[in-house]
Amino acid sequence: MSDGQDERRLALDVEGTLGAARAGTLTTSRGSIPTPCFMPVGTKGAVGTLDAADLDDLGASVVLGNTYHLMMRPGVEVIERLGGLHRFMGWDGHLLTDSGGYQVFSLEPKVDDDAVTFRSTYDGDLHRFTPEDAVDVQRRLGSDVQMVLDVCPPLPSPPEVLRLAVERTAAWAARARRAFVDSDAPQRGLAQMGIVQGGVDVDLRAESAERTLAVGFDAYALGGLSVGEDRGAMLETLDAIVPLLPEDRPRYLMGVGDPIGLVEAVARGIDLFDCVIPTRFARHGTILTRDGRYNLKKAENTAADVPLDETCGCVVCARYSRGYLRHLLQVGEPTGPRLLTLHNVAWTIALVQEARAAVLLGDLGRVRSDIRRGWE
Amino acid sequence: MSDGQDERRLALDVEGTLGAARAGTLTTSRGSIPTPCFMPVGTKGAVGTLDAADLDDLGASVVLGNTYHLMMRPGVEVIERLGGLHRFMGWDGHLLTDSGGYQVFSLEPKVDDDAVTFRSTYDGDLHRFTPEDAVDVQRRLGSDVQMVLDVCPPLPSPPEVLRLAVERTAAWAARARRAFVDSDAPQRGLAQMGIVQGGVDVDLRAESAERTLAVGFDAYALGGLSVGEDRGAMLETLDAIVPLLPEDRPRYLMGVGDPIGLVEAVARGIDLFDCVIPTRFARHGTILTRDGRYNLKKAENTAADVPLDETCGCVVCARYSRGYLRHLLQVGEPTGPRLLTLHNVAWTIALVQEARAAVLLGDLGRVRSDIRRGWE
């Protein structure tokens, strides 16, 4: 089911490998993305507390947008009238959008073979949403990379739930690919990513991988992980499934962004990551450091004349003390969560960049043990 | 009562005049400040939603800090341990601090000839605060320019209240100057500004000016205006009192920052301004434009593909549409108030810079009529 266009769309040029890990460059019509790459999450048209100029300064290559939130507010029509999601956000870098499925499936929707029916969290209205709708909405948003609508059960789930999720995900993938190929998206240089489901049942997930590959996408994601299972089970699943994915296509582990998860998944050949941890932690006063997560509101920071993380090269660590940043949190100044967000996102991007460099230099083991020391 | 140090401290080099208006440069040990100059208000150690890097980008020359809030949270000791207010905030530009009096007098304090006694809004504790305390706190904060503790009654107030305010302000000014001169502040290149009170009673205010000048300060402020009186009464007071102030000393009109007030006060010879309007309006979704203030939340902006103000050169107007910015407000993203703050502060700084250029070019009348057209 080729789209008849550039077969190289979103192809990965691998520059170096270390075991299963690889460092490379993704090239798109918009530019290039060094991988492994962490994508900050811009839920409602902005990464919380930040704007596009901040994302430039952070050196973010890709930002993830949430289709569910954007189609509810302000709505696709509005974003189209304002020139598409890039121009809406003022962001010239890459945009990857999810399908909306992840949020929708958290709303206890009714799912049938054709579609998912859910009530909007914004106004309570009923919406029916098909795989084709997900393609169309993301195409209209103008995402550089769009995700198929999949069925993502929490873990643990009964075998029959995981089986049904794989069946529907496969059927929906074929419909989504057809809708994508028949649209103007390929001509516009946009790409589409398929999603492998199957929980931590390796056989089921291998089947899902095979069926997703049979449809044929520009890239492949692992969904339905980091949804309740322990990290060991997740990593074993990666060990088993990543080798089944094509080497010249990027691999995206959806929703994983804790430091150990990041470096361990890089070691297993994952290229793309997204996660709300850096932004959500910042909102609650928690910072990411080489020594682990840390609640900055603790009284011991009142007059602490040290940066958030001595090893961090971000603009916040260069300019502000823990004492000042804690003060901003204590008095409720919005500048506080903002500066913590800048740090946490910069820290996470830098960690993945460090892992990339370590793949090329052959010392990823050092990064892995260093992160385990601080975070385990 | 000279401090025996550099008599030129905070002296103003006037580069051009137009009637009573003047454009000049203030030189301090820290650097130079083109005047007229608008000073954004950094109440609790940050200009709301912004950090010091933003203030650099905005080209702010001076930021105002609120002594009351800072001495309550995190406390002077903490700021001293973190290297003083400049280093605490990460801000290398100029800092002017108020005395704390304005906030304290809003708390229905007990005032006697010696001091003011008030309950903290933070923890309800009783505090007694003298003019000498105000000098000492600001000296420890390391403000480049500190203000004397004055008595600032609302308008209208009975004549005896205004009279008592002038008497106490004059007595406290002499005590504050003595405390300042006897401290290490002059040696450190810090400056102190006296405050003229007297409401809109021109005779009383002239007396207050005379008594403040007799004490002798590095600069002179007009306090107790824009506290309830109409703008006409305020401007008539400026017409009468500004000519009584020395030409080589900066003149600061405290708390005025509405666009008409700014340009009309520039026309009357004022050099320095502070006001919370740009930041407070931004917090509530109101933008400053050449056509007046405007509530961006109006539905007509839903898909508005125009900048906040077509005439504005700020980074927000260069990058974002009204539609996008309204969306951020509607969904409660903190990026929304932040971008509006960047615009409103940039807009106000640019207006005062435009007025400065107009003084030098001789066409301040054009700026005044243009602002009156949009704002009256």
Interface residues (C-beta under 8 A of the other chain):
Chain A: K44 G45 A46 G48 T49 L50 D51 A52 A53 H69 R73 P74 E77 V78 R81 L82 G83 F88 M89 G90 T302 A303 D305 V315 R319 Y320 S321 G323 Y324 H327 L328 Q330 V331 E333 P334 T335 P337 R338 L339
Chain B: K44 G45 A46 G48 T49 L50 D51 A52 A53 H69 R73 P74 E77 V78 R81 L82 G83 F88 M89 G90 T302 A303 D305 V315 R319 Y320 S321 G323 Y324 H327 L328 Q330 V331 E333 P334 T335 P337 R338 L339
